[in-house]
Amino acid sequence: MQIKNILFAALLTGGFATTRAQVLPLDPAVRTGKLPNGFTYYIRHNEEPKNRVIFYLANKVGSILETDDQRGLAHFMEHMSFNGTKHFPKNELVDYLQKSGVRFGADLNAYTSFDETVYQLPIPSDKPELLQGGLQIMRDWAQDATLDPVEIDKERGVVLEEKRLGKGASERMRRVYFPMIMNHSRYADRIPIGVDTVLNNFKTATIKSFYQDWYRPNLQALIVVGDINVDEIEKDIKAKFSDLKNPANEKPRTAYTVLLTGKNQFISVTDKENRTTSAEILIKHPEEKVRTGADYRELIIRSLFNNMLSARYDEVTRQADPPYISGGAGLGNFINSLDDYSARVTAKPGELEKGLKALWRETIRAKRFGFTEPELERAKKSYLSVLEFDLKEKGKTPSNRYVNEYLQYFLKGTTAPGITEEYRLTQNDLPTISVKDVNAVCKEYIKTVDRDILITAPESEKVTLPNQSTVESWLAQVEAEPLQPYKDEMSKCRCSHINLCQVRLLKRKPTSCFTPLP
């Protein structure tokens, strides 16, 4: 009650409204700065675990920036960063880190996706020489890879083998349906692993051109979190990274997107090695950025929506004879500029119609009747309990969680105000969020346009799979049913159903290429 009164008073005076539109500041516990060349850094002292530090070098450089004769070279460049740099020629970097106890794959790794390339290096922080060595590795990765033609030719086979190993049923099917769900945008033609014709034949000059164009300080950030002295690390970063150079005639970093067409699309794909029959309904929306206090309130609403919808699908799955093997739906990030509402079902053999209708039925029930007050109250308690736990245990937060927050802050501008501020915002916002607010999400996201239907199945079922008109007729039949509102059985018992897994809005990225190192 006290929280409500404070909030009401703030609204009356207008003091709260002025802050909602402001961009939320970065967590004050992290030291951040930008060098004159545009290079950004984030440093935080954290002692979980003790005597360890995590370095991340983030580059706003991915496969989306490749020209036609560079397809696959963003990922190939990631590999070459481990095959010789200015201070660690050839395999010396590998030898140096192995002698220091760094495990490849488990500790040291990197990934390349459409829009970014990220290198990670966790090392002991209680050995000054190793700490300095880690910073030097980051500096070399930023702009001092040697790109020896001999090493490039050696690495071609490694990358091609990685590509071959990825050619399982999921990847083969994805290559068929990916152009459709990406609306035939540039993303459809820039899958990070690349194409054989380029990987087999590109010249050294071609990858050097990519490297010199895009590995530049105004597209890079160093994130350092661990048991370190922040002042000393900042001093070292300024000393090592200030001499990084941007190209004299730098190329503009185009922000590519997947344009929404307003059309609905359908595709069914089979593969001889695929073992299950699944259907997914994807409804795409412009991405909801989370930067201001008002944005954060909307994030909470969407998270509550996910929580309540997930609980309903959990109930269906817990039935004595559920209508499908697995099923669920929710909001998430689709790709750089898009979010989506995704409903996915894995059907029992021969029961795709039954399973898909059962999946869609709960989506339509939520859209038609919305959620109940008891559902919302349980979801709020769930949401707040997680934040309370995080706040109470903030001294035990592992460094990798902080690193991931600052990574998204740099790459996408996603707010990272820190757990104390998040808890304050949540305390202010939760009492103001009504069932009407959450039900508005149903109306906004469960729409009839920009909807893709994707069916994947074993090759043996190809002749029996439904076509687009049949599947759309199934969905229309569900929408025409005299559905009843959701019966909240949980409100009749004394237990409190809390689904912690759906408290935060899920974020996923399709086809990011995570590269395990040898």
N, C-alpha and C positions, 0 to 999 in steps of 0.2 A: 504493500500500500504506500509506503514511504517513497519508493522508487517512482510510482505513478504520480504522486503529488509533485515531486521534484521535476519530473518530466513535463507535467502540465504547466507548472509555473514557468519553466524555461520556454515553452512554446508560446505562452501568453506574452512574455517579454521580448520574444523574437531572438533571444540570445542563441538558442539551439539551431534555429533556421540558418543563421549566418555561417555556422560551421559545417553544415551538411554539404554544401556545395564546394567546400575547400578540399583540395587534394590532401589525403592523409599523409603525414610526414613519415619518413622511414624511422624504424625503431632507433631511439637515441642510443641504444647500447652498441650499435655498430658504427664504426668510424668509416666515413666515406669521403671520397674526394675525386677530382678529375685533374689530370695533368694538363699542361698547356697544349700537348699534342692530341688531347681528347681521350686518352686512356683513363679508364675508370677503375677505382678500387674500393673494396669493402673489406673491413677487418673487424673481427670480433674476438674478444677473449672468452674462451669457454673451456671448462675443465672436465668435460664429459666426452671422451675419456681423458684422463690425466696424461700429460707428457706426449700428447699427439696433436697433430695439426692437419687440416685438410686444405689443399690448394685446388681451386678450380680456375681454369682459364676459359672464359666464355667468349665465343666469337659469333657475331651476328652474320654468320657465313654458312650457307648450306647449299644443297643441290639445286634449290630454286634459282640460284644466281648463275648456274652453268650455261654456257652457250651450247649449241648443238654438238660441237666437236669436243666438249668438255664433260659430257654426261657420264657421271661416275667419278669425276676428279675431285670433288669436295671430299668424298669419302676416301679416295685414294690418297689425298693430301694428309688426311688424318693418320693414315698408316705411315706415310713417309716421315712424319714428325718423330717417329720412333726409330728411324733408320739413318740417323745422322744429323747433327746440328753443329753449330759453330764450335761450341765448347765440348760437345760429346760426339765426335765423328764416328760414323759407321755404327758398330754395336756397343760403343763405350757407354752409352746411356743405359742400355740394358744391363751391362756388367756392373756399372756403378750402383744401380738401384738394387740389383739382386744381392750384391755384397752388403748393402745396407738393410737387408731383410724385407724389402718391399716385394710383395707377391703380385705377379702379373695376373690380370683378370680379377682376382679377389680385391687387390688394393688399387693398383695402377690400371686405368682404363680410359676410354674415350668413346664418344658416340657422335655420329653425324645424322642430322635429320634434314628436312626441307629447308629450314630457316636458321639453323645454328649448328655449330660444331663446338663440343665441350670436352676439355681434357681434365681429368681428375688425378690427384696425387696425394694420398694420405701418407704421412711420414712421422717418425718420432720428432718431437720438438725439444727434447732435452739435450740434443747434441748440436751445438752451434754450427759445426762444419756441415752437418747434414741439412740443417735448416737453410743455410746459405746455398747449399747445392740444390735444394728444392726450388728456391727462388730463381736460381740461374737456369734451371730446366724450364721453368715457366717463361722466363725471358727469351730463351732460345726458341721455344715453341711459338712465341708471339710473332717472331719475324726472322729467325735465323736457322731455319731448316736448310740443309745443304743441297738437297735434291740431286744427288749424284746419279748420273744416267745408269751406272752399273747397278746401283741399289734399286732404282726404279724398275729395271728389267727383272730383277730378282723378285720384287714385290708383286709383279703382275700375276704370277702364278698363285700367290697367296690370296689375293683379292678374288681372282677367278674361282678358286676353290671355295672360298667363303660364299660366293654367289651360287655356285653349284650346290653346296650343302643347304642353301636356303630354298632350293627349288622343290619343296615339299608340296603337299596338296593345298595347304592354306595359301602359300605364295603363288602357286600356279593359278588358283581361282581368283586371288586378289588382282593379278595382272589383267584378268578379264573384266572384272566389275569395277576396278578402280577408276578408269576413265569416266564411267557413268556417274559414280557418286561424287567425283570431283568436277562434275559438270563440264568435262572436257577442257578444263583450264590448264594452265602451265603446270600445275601440280601433278596432273595425270602423266606428264611426260618427263618428270624429274625425280623418279624414285631414286633414293640415294645410292643404291648399289650400282646403278649405271647400266650400260649396255656393253655387250662383248666387243662390238666393232671398235668402240672407243678404247676400252681397257686393253685390248690386244695391240692397238696400233698408234696410240697417241704419242706425239713427240715430246721430248723433255721441255722444249720451249713452251708447249701448250700448258703444261701443269705449272711451270714457272710463271706464266702470264696470269693464271688463276690466282696463284699464291701472292704475287705482287699487287694484284688489283684489290684483293679482298682481305688479306691478313694485314690489317692496318689498325693503328691505335684508336682511331675514332669509332671503331666497330668492336672493340675488345674491352674486357673487364677481368680483373683478377679478384677472386674471392678467397679470403684467408680466414678460417675459423678454427680456433683451437687454443691449446694451453701455451699462449705466446704473449710477449710484451708488445702491445699494440703500437706504442710510440716507436719502438725500434723497427718493427716491421714496416710501418709507414715510411720511416726514413730510408730503409733499404729499397722499398718500391720506388720512391722518388729517384733514388740514385741509379737504379737499374733500368727503369722503364721510360725515363724522360727523353732518352735519345731515340726512341722509336719514331719512324718517319711515316707520314702519309704520302701517297703518290702525288707527284706534281700536278697531274691531270686526273684526279680520282674520278672513277665512275660513280654515278649516283646509285645509292642502295635502294632500288625500287621495292616498294612494298606490294608484293603480288597478293592476289586474293582469289577466292572462288565466288564468282558472281551468282546470285540467286536469280533464277529464271522464271519462277512462278509455276513451272511445269512439274508434273509428277512423272516418275520414271520407274521402270521395272526391269529386272534381269534375273535369270536363274542360271546357275553355274554348277557343273558337276565335275567330279574328278574320280578316277578309279581308286585312289588311295583314301578318299574321304569316307568316313565311317558313319556320319550322322546326317540327319536332315534338319536344317535350321532355317528360320526365316527372321529377317530383321526389317523393321520399319524405321526409317530415318527421316525425321522432319527437321530441316535445317533452318537456322536463324542467324541473323547478324550477332557477332560475339558481344556479350555483355561485359564491358570492361569494369574492373573493380579498382577504383582509384580514390573516390571521394567517400565521405561519410554516408551520403545518400546511396552510393553504389554498394557500400558494405551492408546497408540495411536490405537492399535487394538480394544480395548474396545470401543473407540469412534466410530470407523468404524462400529462395530457390532450394536452399539446403533443407529447410523444413519440409518443403514439397517432396524432395527426394526421400527423406526419412519416412514420411507417411505412406507414400506410394510403395516404397520397398516393403514396409510392414504388411501392406495388403497382399502383395505378391508372395511374401513369405507364408502367409496364411493359406494361399492356394496350394503352394508346394507341400505344406504340411497335411493336406487332406489325406484320407486313407487311400484314395485312388486318384492322385493328381492327374490333371488332363494333359500333362506334358512332363518331359524329363526335367527340364529347367526352364525358367522364364522370369523376366523382369523388365523394368523400364525406368527411365530417369533422364535427368538433364546432365549434360557434360560438354566439354570442349571438343569440337569436331576437328578443327584445324585452325591455323593461325588466325583467321578472321571470322570464323563461324563457330557457333554453338549448335547443339542439336538436342532434340528429344528422341531417344532411341528406345524402341521396344523390341526385345529379342527372345525367341523361343527355340528350344531344341525339342523337336517332336518325338513322340514314341513312334516306332516303326509302323508305317502305314496310316498314321493319324495326324498328318500335317494340318488338315482342315480343322480338326477338333482342337489341336493345340494352339493354332494361330487364333482361332475364334475366342478361346478362353483367355489368351493373352490380351487381345484387343478389347475384350469385354470389360476388363478392369480399367483399361485406359478410358474407355467411353463412359464407364460409370463415374470415374473421377471427374471427367469433364462435365458430365450432365448434372451431377448432384453435388460435386465438390466433396470437401472433407468435413468432419464433425469437430465440435469443440473439444471433446475428450481426446481425439487423435492429436489435435494441435497442442493441447496441454502436455501430453506425453512427449511429443516431439520437442517442445520447448525445454522440458526438463532434461531430455537427453542431450540437447545441444549445449545447454548451460552446464550440465554436469561434466562434459568433456572439457570445456574451457576452465571450469573450476579446478579440475584435476591438473590440467596443463599449467595453470597459474601456480598452484600449490607446489608442483614438481618442476618449476621452471629452472631451478638450479641443477636439475638432472637431465635437462634436454640435450640429446646427443648433437654433436656438431654438424652432422650431415643434414639434420632438419633445418638448421639455420642456413646452411649453404644452399639448399634447394629453394628456400624462400628468397634469398638474395639473387639467385640465378633467375628466377621468374621476374623479380623486380627489375633487373637489368634488361632481360630479353623482351619482356612484354609490358613492363610498367605496372605489373600487378602489385597492389598495395602490400606492404609488409610492415605494419606499424608496431608489431611486437605483441606478446600475449597480454601484457597489462592494458594496453590501449584496446585490444580486441575485446577483452573482458568488459572494459568500461562501455564500449560501444554496444556490446550485446546486452548489458544490463539496461542501457537506455532504450534500445530498440525493441527487445522482446515484448515488453508490456504493450507496445503500440501495434504489434502485428496481429491482425485478426484473421479469422477464417476467410473473410472476404478477400484479403490480400493474397492468401495462398491460392484460393480458387481462381483468382485472376491469372495466375500462372498457367493453370489448366487451359483457360480460354485462349491465352496468348500463344502457348507453345504447341498445343495439340490442334493443329490447323489442317486444312485440306489441300494446301498447295506446298510446293517445294518438298514433296514427300517421295522418298525413294523406297521401293520394296526390293529386297534382296533375298533370294533363296539359294542355299547351297546344299548339295546332296551328293550321295554316291552316284557314280556313273551308271550303275545298274538301275537306278530309279528315273533316269532321264526321260523315258517315254511316258511315264505316269505323272510327271510333275505338272502342276497347273500353269496355265498361261496368265497373262496380266488381267484379262477380263474376269477370269474365274476367281483369282485372289481378291480383286476389288469387289466382286459380288459377295464374297465371304465377309469382307469388312462391312459392306453395306447392309448385309443381313443382321450383323451384330448391332449396327447403329439403328436399325429399325425395330429391334427387340424392345418389349415393354420392361426394361430393366427396373429393378428396385434399388433404392438407395442402399449404400453400404450399412450393414448391421454391425455396430461396434460392440462385439462380444467382450472385448478387453475391458470396457468400462464397467462390466458387471462383476469383474473379479477384483480382488484386492492387490493382485500383482501389478507390477509396473513393467510393461514391455518397452525396453529401450534398445533400439538398434543403433549402436554406436558407429557401425560401419558406414552409415549414410548421413552422419551429422554434417560432414563437409561436402560441398559440391564436388562431385567427381570430375577430374580433369584427365582426359586421355588424348593421345596424339597418334593417329594412324601411321603406320609404316615408318617409324623412326628406326634408323639403322644403328643398333648397338653393336659395337665392334669388339669382341673379345680378342685380346692380344695373345700371342703364342707364349 
